[in-house]
């Protein structure tokens, strides 16, 4: 057996890391739908405004940016996992 070959534990840890990354990527759209549901947005539709813009607009775009940022963090890991 070669010393460069990964051990069973290392392969198992790599497989778990790949699985967790794929699960996180699959959960992102679900998270987006949950956070953008009407009941959550309605919390921010009060008559309060910041700079003349309703708080709901800040909430929707904030969630949108959060999802983009999380996707950007996960994308390189997914790409690494797909290479042999």
Buried (B, 14 or more C-beta within 10 A) or exposed (E): EEEEEEEEEEEEEEEEEBEEBBEBBEEBEEBBEEBBEEEEBEEBEEEEEEEEEBBBBBBBEEBEEBBEEBBEEBEEBBEEBEEE
